[in-house]
């Protein structure tokens, strides 16, 4: 499949980089979803906060009170945040690295500088573009009142109704 996408010899093209980054992150996000759920809940200190002794206790408690499906609450928003993030990040990173490191002015920059600048710019852009889906994921995983058991679409509507468009960028600086 990836061979069909255009690329320079030996280098991933931007579509290949996006596809590889996105697919790898989607698989990782799906496998790690229960751990991400526990992490999100253990970090939360707001209303309806549940204290867990440790990760194993959290996993067992969630599985017994919410059923096995509870361990995957927010899976689709997680995948829809992580896969595009990695696709955008890796695509932007490879393109920026080539543009900065391969240009007349940037050709003399140390590789570490090219990598650092490319990484910071790519991560910032990818974070801002995927922040709304991360807000939906977090709200679903926490079971915030009004969205508990809801779909990603109903969670999005609730966030917009309760807090307006700014709700979709909540926490963007911390991320």
C-alpha positions in Angstrom: 0.0 0.0 0.0 2.7 2.5 0.9 4.6 1.7 -2.2 1.8 3.3 -4.2 2.3 6.7 -2.6 4.9 9.0 -4.3 8.2 9.4 -2.6 11.8 10.4 -3.2 14.4 7.7 -3.4 15.0 6.4 0.1 12.8 9.0 1.8 9.2 8.8 2.9 7.0 11.2 1.0 4.6 13.3 3.1 1.6 11.0 2.5 3.7 8.0 3.4 4.9 9.7 6.6 1.4 10.6 7.5 0.1 7.1 6.8 2.9 5.3 8.8 2.6 7.7 11.7 -1.1 7.5 11.9 -1.4 3.7 11.6 1.3 3.1 14.2 -0.3 5.5 16.7 -3.8 4.1 16.1 -2.7 0.6 16.9 -0.8 1.8 20.0 -3.7 3.9 21.2 -6.1 1.0 20.9 -3.8 -1.4 22.8 -3.0 1.2 25.5 -6.6 2.5 25.9 -7.2 0.9 29.3 -4.0 2.4 30.7 -4.8 5.8 29.2 -8.2 5.6 30.8 -6.7 4.9 34.2 -4.1 7.6 33.8 -6.8 10.2 33.0 -9.0 9.2 35.9 -6.1 9.1 38.4 -5.0 12.6 37.3 -8.5 14.0 37.7 -9.3 15.6 41.1 -12.7 17.2 40.4 -16.2 16.2 41.4 -17.1 12.6 41.3 -13.4 11.7 41.7 -12.7 8.1 42.5 -9.5 7.2 44.4 -7.6 4.1 43.3 -4.8 2.4 45.2 -2.8 1.7 42.1 -3.1 0.9 38.4 -4.1 -2.7 39.0 -6.8 -1.7 41.5 -8.1 0.9 39.0 -8.3 -1.6 36.2 -10.0 -4.2 38.4 -12.5 -1.6 39.8 -13.4 -0.3 36.4 -13.8 -3.8 34.9 -16.0 -4.9 37.8 -18.2 -1.7 38.1 -18.5 -0.8 34.4 -17.8 -4.1 32.7 -15.0 -4.9 30.3 -16.3 -2.3 27.8 -15.7 0.3 30.6 -11.9 -0.2 30.1 -12.3 1.1 26.6 -14.4 4.2 27.3 -13.3 6.9 25.0 -11.5 4.6 22.7 -12.7 6.2 19.4 -11.9 9.8 20.6 -8.5 8.5 21.8 -7.8 7.0 18.3 -9.2 10.0 16.6 -6.8 12.2 18.6 -3.7 10.1 18.6 -3.7 8.8 15.0 -4.1 12.3 13.4 -1.7 13.8 15.9 1.0 11.3 14.9 0.2 11.5 11.2 0.4 15.3 11.3 3.4 15.3 13.5 5.5 12.8 11.5 4.5 14.3 8.2 5.3 17.9 9.3 8.5 16.8 11.0 9.9 15.0 8.0 8.9 17.9 5.6 10.3 20.6 7.9 13.4 18.7 8.6 14.0 18.4 4.8 13.1 22.1 4.2 15.3 23.5 7.0 18.2 21.1 6.7 18.2 20.9 2.9 17.9 24.6 2.1 20.7 27.0 1.2 20.4 28.9 4.5 19.6 25.9 6.8 22.1 23.5 5.2 24.8 24.7 7.5 22.7 24.2 10.7 23.8 21.4 13.0 21.5 18.4 12.7 20.5 18.7 16.3 19.1 22.2 15.7 17.3 21.1 12.6 15.7 18.2 14.5 14.8 20.3 17.4 13.2 23.2 15.4 11.4 20.7 13.2 10.1 18.7 16.2 8.9 21.8 18.1 7.0 23.3 15.1 5.5 19.9 14.1 4.4 19.1 17.7 2.8 22.5 18.2 0.8 22.4 15.0 -0.3 18.8 15.5 -1.3 19.5 19.1 -3.4 22.5 18.2 -5.2 20.7 15.4 -6.1 17.7 17.5 -6.9 19.4 20.8 -10.7 19.3 20.2 -10.8 15.5 19.9 -8.6 15.2 23.0 -11.1 17.3 25.0 -13.9 14.9 23.9 -11.7 11.9 24.9 -11.0 13.3 28.3 -14.6 14.2 29.0 -15.7 10.7 28.0 -13.1 8.9 30.0 -13.9 10.9 33.1 -17.7 10.3 32.7 -18.4 14.0 33.2 -22.1 14.4 34.2 -24.2 15.0 31.1 -22.0 12.8 28.9 -21.6 9.6 30.9 -22.3 6.7 28.5 -22.7 9.1 25.6 -21.1 9.0 22.2 -18.3 11.2 21.0 -20.8 13.4 19.1 -23.1 13.9 22.1 -20.0 14.7 24.3 -18.9 17.3 21.7 -22.4 18.8 21.7 -22.5 18.9 25.5 -19.1 20.6 25.7 -20.1 23.3 23.1 -23.5 23.9 24.9 -22.0 24.1 28.4 -18.8 26.0 27.7 -18.9 27.3 24.1 -16.2 26.9 21.4 -13.4 27.7 23.9 -14.2 24.3 25.5 -12.5 22.6 22.6 -9.2 24.2 23.4 -9.3 23.6 27.1 -5.8 22.5 28.3 -4.1 23.2 25.0 -1.2 25.0 26.8 -0.7 22.1 29.2 -0.6 19.5 26.5 
